[in-house]
């Protein structure tokens, strides 16, 4: 981010741009537009749609003499300079593995609109420690298990966390609820009655993760998992949708997530089968007067439901 900020600072003339780097697959540039505004510029093959300006960014679309199209995203208000640099860095990073240039305009447009919505909802702060740890566990399980079994695209699009569903992953006729706790923890919080009360058999997955030092060779953080997951996609549309779900969750790669505060070592992972006999609160057994509830579940008390590994159907 510092390098990108310094790049913008070095420009001294208007209408001057430089390619983000020689390895990036898209024709993506940073520079200064004709009104002296910091600008991210994409040259693409298809006409972009659904681009409107925001309180931070002015959008412009142009049809070039070579019959290609340009999308310029310019900083509207200098008070948002730092956020704009984060935005540009995220666009550059998240689009790095787009293979089909014909999809570039749609990807950039969708990503910009997700940012626009996020800023409108004031969700531009860092995730809390609890939120980051929970997301780390969900991403770790996706990489460790689901993608290997279902394929990257299907597994990633089964993630229901940002969509407000009661379970983290719903795929085919089953579901997976991920809980990330410190090692040695003997209880987990169930945040709703419906989280474990499902007609279909599912899995409760406990990821044990402890904070660790930056020098630990087993250390991981959200940015490490993000890059690992992005490298596994072969379909650009699925990759774009997953990126946007992460953004709706409130996550985008920031250097703060690479500090010790957000660095963990995964110590282990446990799996529990959740059939209709699993001991949990169920809507059918509660008085009508109870509308919602959360509760804590004892892990030692459910050991008979533990599996050595996930049993795939």
Helices and strands as residue ranges (DSSP letters): H 2-10, E 16-19, E 27-32, E 38-44, E 57-63, E 69-75, G 78-80, H 81-94, G 101-103, H 104-120, H 129-141, I 142-146, H 147-150, H 152-157, G 161-163, E 169-171, E 174-181, E 187-190, G 193-195, E 202-211, H 222-230, H 236-249, G 255-258, G 260-262, E 264-274, G 283-285, E 295-298, G 300-305, E 306-307
